[in-house]
Amino acid sequence: MRIRTRQSRRRIDRITLNLASMIDVTFLLLIYFMVSTVLARPEDRLSPSLQTRRDSTTALISDFQPQRVEVSILDGAPAYRIVGRVFRSQADLREAIEPLPKDPGLFIDVHDRVPVGFAVAAIQAARDAGFEQVTYVPVK
């Protein structure tokens, strides 16, 4: 922006501003904010997958039953556990979770000292079985 003084006929010094550069900066900022805006749906507007209904005693009852796979160390070796059933391989786990309903999703509870590859194999088995919502939950 160039500021210069111009002398008029009355000999009064006036300051004139070149507004072209100010307009350029304004349009550049406008373009920057338009390009950098994320057009994803905000998380607070996502529809919850949990459904509740009122019982006759006016208490809320949830129809969501969490489906959980526990990944832990059993007898010195890593294992997958689903409601008392124990699996040692990714293929056996995938076969066990394939008949489960896919809508509520699946929670993978990973305990301490489990190898990372074994936990990732559980997530991959869930994806291979057709689950779209797989949630990793570290357990201490």
C-alpha positions in Angstrom: 0.0 0.0 0.0 1.5 3.3 -1.0 0.7 6.4 1.0 1.6 9.6 -0.5 0.6 13.2 0.0 -0.9 15.3 -2.6 -0.9 19.0 -2.6 -4.1 20.6 -3.7 -4.6 24.0 -5.1 -5.2 25.4 -1.6 -1.9 24.0 -0.5 -3.4 21.6 2.1 -1.6 18.3 2.4 -3.9 15.4 1.9 -3.1 11.7 2.3 -4.4 9.4 -0.3 -4.6 5.6 0.1 -4.3 3.1 -2.8 -7.1 0.7 -2.0 -6.2 -1.7 -4.8 -3.8 -3.6 -2.6 -6.3 -3.7 0.3 -8.9 -5.2 -2.0 -6.4 -7.8 -3.2 -5.6 -8.9 0.4 -9.3 -9.1 1.2 -10.0 -11.4 -1.8 -7.0 -13.5 -1.0 -8.2 -14.0 2.5 -11.7 -14.8 1.3 -10.3 -17.4 -1.2 -8.1 -18.9 1.5 -11.0 -19.4 4.0 -13.3 -20.8 1.2 -10.7 -23.4 0.2 -9.7 -24.4 3.7 -13.2 -24.9 5.0 -14.0 -28.5 5.8 -17.4 -29.6 4.4 -17.7 -32.7 6.6 -20.7 -33.1 8.8 -20.0 -31.9 12.4 -19.9 -34.7 14.9 -22.5 -33.1 17.1 -25.1 -33.5 14.3 -24.4 -37.2 13.6 -27.3 -39.5 14.4 -26.6 -41.8 17.3 -26.8 -45.5 16.8 -28.2 -46.1 20.2 -32.0 -46.3 20.5 -33.9 -46.0 23.8 -37.5 -46.6 24.7 -39.5 -45.9 27.8 -40.6 -48.8 30.0 -43.9 -48.8 31.9 -42.0 -47.6 35.0 -40.8 -44.6 32.9 -37.2 -45.7 33.0 -35.1 -45.6 29.8 -34.2 -49.0 28.4 -31.5 -49.2 25.8 -31.8 -51.8 23.0 -28.0 -51.6 22.4 -26.2 -54.6 23.5 -22.5 -54.0 23.1 -20.7 -56.7 21.1 -17.2 -57.0 22.6 -14.1 -58.9 21.7 -11.5 -59.1 24.4 -7.9 -59.3 23.4 -5.7 -60.4 26.3 -3.0 -62.8 27.5 -4.4 -66.2 28.5 -2.0 -68.9 29.7 1.0 -66.9 28.6 -0.2 -66.5 25.0 -2.4 -63.8 23.4 -6.0 -64.8 22.7 -9.3 -63.5 21.6 -12.3 -64.0 23.9 -16.0 -63.5 23.1 -18.4 -64.3 26.0 -16.4 -67.1 27.4 -15.2 -68.6 24.0 -11.5 -68.4 23.4 -9.9 -68.1 20.0 -6.2 -68.2 19.2 -6.2 -67.3 15.5 -7.6 -64.4 13.4 -9.4 -66.8 11.0 -11.3 -68.5 14.0 -12.2 -65.1 15.3 -13.5 -63.9 11.9 -15.7 -67.1 11.6 -17.1 -66.5 15.1 -18.1 -62.9 14.6 -19.5 -63.2 11.0 -23.0 -64.2 12.2 -23.3 -61.3 14.6 -25.5 -58.3 13.7 -23.5 -55.6 11.9 -25.5 -52.5 12.8 -24.5 -52.0 16.4 -20.8 -52.3 15.6 -18.1 -54.1 17.5 -15.8 -53.1 20.4 -12.3 -54.5 20.6 -11.1 -54.4 24.2 -7.3 -54.7 24.2 -5.6 -55.4 27.6 -2.0 -54.6 28.6 1.0 -56.5 27.3 -0.9 -57.7 24.2 1.3 -57.5 21.0 0.2 -54.7 18.7 0.0 -57.1 15.7 -2.4 -59.3 17.6 -4.7 -56.3 18.4 -4.6 -55.1 14.8 -5.4 -58.6 13.6 -8.6 -58.4 15.7 -9.6 -55.1 14.0 -8.9 -56.6 10.6 -10.9 -59.7 11.3 -13.9 -57.4 12.3 -13.5 -55.5 9.0 -13.3 -58.7 7.0 -16.4 -60.0 8.8 -18.3 -56.9 7.5 -18.4 -54.6 10.5 -18.2 -50.9 9.5 -18.1 -49.6 13.0 -15.1 -51.1 14.9 -14.1 -49.3 18.1 -10.6 -49.9 19.7 -10.8 -49.7 23.5 -7.6 -49.9 25.5 -8.2 -51.6 28.9 -5.8 -51.0 31.8 
